[in-house]
Amino acid sequence: MYVTIPTQPSANADVTPLRNAHTIPAEARLKAGSYLYFEGDSVVWLYQVITGVLRLTRMLEDGRRQVISFGYPGDIVGFPSDGLHHTDCDVLVTARLQPYRRSSLECGDGDPELHQKLLQAALREISAMQDHFMMLGRKSAIEKVASFICVLSDRVGRDCGAYRHVELPMSRTDIADFLGLTTETVSRTFTQLRKSKIIAIDNIHTVIILRPTALLALSLGDRE
């Protein structure tokens, strides 16, 4: 998941694997805190997230961390760079994953339909990554945080009464490392949104959107 215009199905709905028949091996299940792969590992499998949340990260040369993206249901992670994984990938919320062989992406000899679906998923990721990088360079802190909440609202938000609730399994530091901000700036921005009565914070991991139109306007750069 990147901060961009969502193109994946909402994670509130059940995710259907790209290919139900002849998929080998069966679903993998990983507990929160475990790692799926590490940067530099050879890519053998790609993984479609069925349930749960993944975190993809890289370490910079100076020791700082960059969160590259989050993997939500419907996302596919593990696309290779010169045959290798270019990020670490760990599990934030216990996940079910459908593996697909890397060869299914690189050639369509075995299953042309699966090859085409994986190729389209890779192209969507490239486009979303470009949009996300543009957002990082152009938006202010409040615009970035508002955009982040809006995208998660669309992907995993749930309606409770008159308001929409969004679960944030990641820490404020994760959000900061994802949006190119400091943890203090992210915390301050959440407080600003709360004081403006645009959101409420039920607990550190739950945001309640009180004024969705105002939040969307902020994400687009329209200030009240």
C-alpha positions in Angstrom: 0.0 0.0 0.0 1.3 3.4 -1.0 -0.3 6.8 -0.4 -1.9 7.2 -3.8 -5.3 6.8 -5.5 -6.4 3.3 -4.4 -6.7 0.8 -7.2 -6.9 -2.4 -5.2 -10.2 -3.8 -3.8 -11.2 -2.8 -0.3 -9.8 -5.1 2.3 -13.2 -5.2 4.0 -14.2 -7.6 1.3 -12.8 -11.2 1.0 -9.7 -11.3 -1.2 -9.8 -13.9 -3.9 -6.4 -15.4 -4.9 -5.3 -14.7 -8.4 -5.6 -18.3 -9.3 -7.7 -20.8 -7.3 -6.7 -23.9 -9.2 -3.2 -25.4 -9.5 -1.7 -23.0 -7.0 1.3 -24.5 -5.2 2.0 -24.4 -2.4 -1.0 -23.8 -0.1 -1.5 -20.6 1.8 1.3 -19.6 4.2 0.4 -18.3 7.7 2.8 -16.0 9.6 2.4 -14.6 13.1 2.9 -10.9 14.0 6.6 -10.2 14.5 7.9 -12.8 12.1 9.8 -12.1 8.9 8.7 -13.2 5.4 12.0 -12.3 3.8 15.1 -10.0 4.1 16.7 -7.6 1.7 19.2 -9.4 -0.5 17.5 -12.7 -0.3 16.9 -14.5 -3.7 13.3 -14.2 -4.9 11.7 -17.5 -5.3 8.1 -16.6 -4.4 5.8 -13.7 -4.7 3.0 -13.3 -2.1 -0.5 -12.1 -2.3 -1.8 -10.9 1.1 -5.1 -12.6 1.9 -5.5 -11.3 5.5 -3.3 -9.4 7.9 -0.8 -6.5 7.3 2.9 -6.6 6.3 5.6 -3.9 6.5 8.3 -3.5 3.9 11.4 -1.6 5.0 15.0 -0.7 4.0 17.9 0.5 6.0 19.8 3.5 4.7 23.6 3.6 4.8 23.6 6.0 7.8 21.4 3.6 9.8 18.1 5.3 9.3 15.1 3.3 8.3 12.7 3.9 5.4 9.3 2.2 5.4 8.7 1.5 1.7 5.1 0.3 1.9 2.6 -1.6 3.8 1.1 -4.8 2.5 -2.7 -5.1 2.9 -5.2 -7.7 1.7 -5.2 -7.7 -2.1 -1.6 -6.4 -2.4 1.2 -8.6 -3.8 4.7 -8.3 -2.3 8.1 -9.6 -3.2 8.6 -8.4 -6.8 12.3 -8.9 -7.6 15.0 -6.4 -8.4 17.7 -8.2 -10.3 16.4 -11.4 -8.9 16.7 -10.3 -5.3 14.3 -8.8 -2.6 15.0 -5.1 -2.3 13.4 -4.8 1.2 12.9 -6.6 4.4 9.3 -7.7 5.0 7.9 -8.5 8.4 4.4 -9.1 9.7 2.5 -6.4 11.7 -0.8 -8.3 11.9 -0.9 -12.1 11.7 -1.2 -12.8 8.0 -2.4 -15.4 5.5 -0.4 -15.3 2.2 -0.9 -17.0 -1.1 2.5 -17.8 -2.7 3.2 -17.7 -6.4 6.4 -18.8 -8.0 8.6 -16.0 -9.4 8.7 -17.9 -12.7 4.9 -17.3 -13.0 5.7 -13.6 -13.4 8.8 -14.0 -15.7 7.2 -16.4 -18.2 3.7 -17.4 -19.2 4.6 -20.9 -20.3 3.0 -22.6 -17.3 -0.1 -20.5 -16.7 -0.5 -17.5 -19.1 -3.5 -16.1 -17.2 -1.6 -16.0 -13.9 1.4 -14.5 -15.7 -0.8 -11.7 -17.0 -2.4 -11.0 -13.7 1.0 -10.9 -11.9 2.4 -8.6 -14.6 -0.5 -6.2 -14.3 0.0 -6.2 -10.5 3.7 -5.3 -11.0 2.8 -2.5 -13.3 0.2 -1.1 -10.9 2.9 -1.2 -8.1 5.3 0.8 -10.3 2.6 3.5 -11.0 1.6 3.7 -7.3 5.2 4.0 -6.2 5.7 6.9 -8.6 2.6 8.6 -7.2 3.8 8.0 -3.7 7.2 9.5 -4.4 5.6 12.6 -5.9 3.5 13.0 -2.7 6.6 12.7 -0.5 8.2 15.5 -2.4 5.3 17.9 -2.8 2.9 17.6 0.2 3.1 19.3 3.6 3.1 17.2 6.8 -0.7 17.7 7.4 -1.4 16.8 3.7 0.7 13.6 4.0 -1.0 12.4 7.2 -4.5 13.3 5.9 -3.7 11.4 2.7 -2.5 8.4 4.7 -5.7 8.3 6.7 -7.9 8.7 3.7 -6.2 5.8 1.8 -6.5 3.5 4.9 -10.1 4.6 5.3 -10.8 3.5 1.8 -8.9 0.2 2.2 -9.8 -1.0 5.6 -12.1 1.6 7.3 -15.4 0.3 8.8 -18.5 2.3 9.5 -19.6 2.4 13.1 -22.8 4.4 13.5 -22.3 7.8 12.0 -18.5 7.7 11.7 -15.8 5.6 10.0 -13.2 3.9 12.1 -9.7 3.1 10.9 -7.3 0.7 12.6 -3.6 1.7 12.5 -1.6 -1.4 13.4 1.6 0.4 12.7 3.4 2.8 15.2 3.7 6.6 14.8 7.4 6.0 13.9 6.3 3.6 11.2 4.0 6.3 9.7 6.8 8.8 10.0 9.3 6.6 8.2 6.7 5.9 5.5 5.8 9.6 4.9 9.3 11.1 5.2 8.5 12.9 8.5 9.8 12.8 12.1 7.8 10.9 14.7 7.3 14.2 16.6 5.8 15.8 13.5 3.4 12.9 12.9 2.2 12.9 16.5 1.8 16.7 16.4 -0.2 16.5 13.2 -2.5 13.8 14.6 -3.1 16.2 17.6 -3.8 19.1 15.2 -6.4 17.0 13.4 -7.9 15.9 16.6 -8.1 19.5 18.0 -9.7 20.6 14.7 -12.4 17.9 15.3 -11.6 16.3 12.0 -10.7 13.0 13.7 -11.0 11.5 17.1 -8.4 9.1 18.5 -10.1 6.2 20.4 -6.7 4.7 21.3 -3.3 5.0 19.7 -4.3 2.4 17.1 -7.8 3.6 16.2 -8.7 6.8 14.4 -12.4 7.9 14.1 -13.1 10.1 11.1 -15.5 12.8 12.2 -15.4 15.1 9.2 -14.4 13.0 6.1 -15.0 15.9 3.7 -12.6 18.2 5.6 -10.0 15.3 5.8 -10.2 14.7 2.1 -9.8 18.4 1.4 -6.7 18.6 3.5 -5.2 15.6 1.7 -5.7 17.5 -1.6 -4.1 20.6 -0.2 -7.3 22.6 0.4 -7.0 24.3 3.8 -10.0 25.4 5.8 
